[in-house]
């Protein structure tokens, strides 16, 4: 069995690269518009794990890349992700993220949307500086897919007919495609052939599924202090995620009718009823199994990659995605 690195070992392995990415992010975030600096620093400095940039750094290094452009690409990926967070919090009317007030709660929706737009456009400025059409093509397609995913999710808000296939389609576009772009770009930057590019894309896509399903499980199982957001937020926002979708599919007629009402109303006062239905149906266990299935698929996709510490770290992140507590 090939070795996997722990999350702490991975952090140590890419400490210097991550420091370079953080420095670049703060330099390129700067604007002569004070509000952009305030909101940008609030969310960039909010204690995120920088998971998507890490994936790119590791993928590039795993395939032997020795230049510096991977730092800029990692910063681009983080800017894209951060802009989606700003927009998401407005759409979802969220007031808490990573244990802190969201930007929209502090500065209002208009400012959050506009600074999100700034980060999107800054990411494309950084892409152009790299002057690689293959890079721009991957990221342009990815940001477009993310936007489609946001709209697709909107169509499923308060929709009790959302099934597992529809749910997976949403998280593919909202979450998994950026993971896949981050890892595939490691092969692009390293000038590797399509065999490696496809392997890393498949790894990132499956990891994205695993990460989001695990995240949706935590919304029903973790405590607010650990998660850094309000428990039951998905229900409040009218989102039927996999634990609730599974419970609904396995409920009796009376319970199914009641769960449908709760989803349609986004009724958080009914959270104890929802938790009971999820527990009775074994929906948390089912969802965790599905997350582990995708994590296993992510690990399997790495088989063509060279065996080194960077690849071991990628395997470790597949485990971390489903075993983490926040």
C-alpha positions, 0 to 999 in steps of 0.5 A: 500500500503506497504511503500517504502523508498526514495533513500536518506532514503535507503542510510541512512539505509545502510550507515554503510554497504556501508562504510564497502564495500567501505573500503573492495573494496579499500583494496582488489583493492590494487596491487604492480603493480602501473598501476592497482592501478591507473586505479582501483582507477580512475573507483572505485572512479568515483562517481558510485551509487554502486546500485548493491552492495546496492541491495545485502546488502538490500536483505540479511538484508531483510531476517535477515542476521546478519553476515559480509559476505554480505560486501564481496559479495557486493564488489565482485559484484562491482568488476564484474560490474567494470570489465565489465565497463572497457571492455565495454568502450573499445568495445564501444570506449567510452571516457566519463563516469560519467563526466570523461574521461574513463580509455581507453581514459587515459591509452589506450585499452590494459591497460583497458582490462588487468585491467578489467581482474585483477578485474574479477580474484580478484572477484573470489579470494574473492569468494573462500575465502567465501568457499560457493559453492552455491555462486560461482555457482550463480556468475560463471553462472552470469559472463558467462551470462554477457560475452554472453550478450556482444557478443550478443550485438556485433552481433546487432551493426549497425543492424536495424533489432534488434527488441524489443525481441532481445533488451530485450534478450541483456539487460537481459544478459548484465544488468539484470542478475547481478541485479538478482544475487545480490538479489538472493545471499541475500537469499543464504547467509541467508540460506533461502528456494528457495521461497525467492531465486526465489522471490528476483531473479525475483525482481532483474531481473525485476529491471535490465530491468527497470533500463536499459530501463530507462537508454536508455531513458535518452540517448535521453532525458538528457543533457550531464552534467547531464548524465556524458556522451555524449548524443547520444552515443548509436546511435554513437555506432550503438546500436538500443535501445528501443526508436529507435526500437519503432520509427523504427517499427512505421515509414512510409516507407520513414522514416523507410528507412532513420532510417535504414541507420542511424543505419547502419552508426551510424550517430550522425549528424542525431541525430535531425532526430532520435529525431524527429522520436522518438518524432513523434512515442511517443517512449519515452513515450512508453519506459518509460511505459515499464520501469515502467511495469518492475519496477511494476513487481519487486515490485510485486515479493517482496510480499513473503519477510518479511515486514521491512525497508530493503524490503521497501528500495528494493521497493523504488529502483524499483521506483528510477530506473525509476524516476531518472534523471541520 
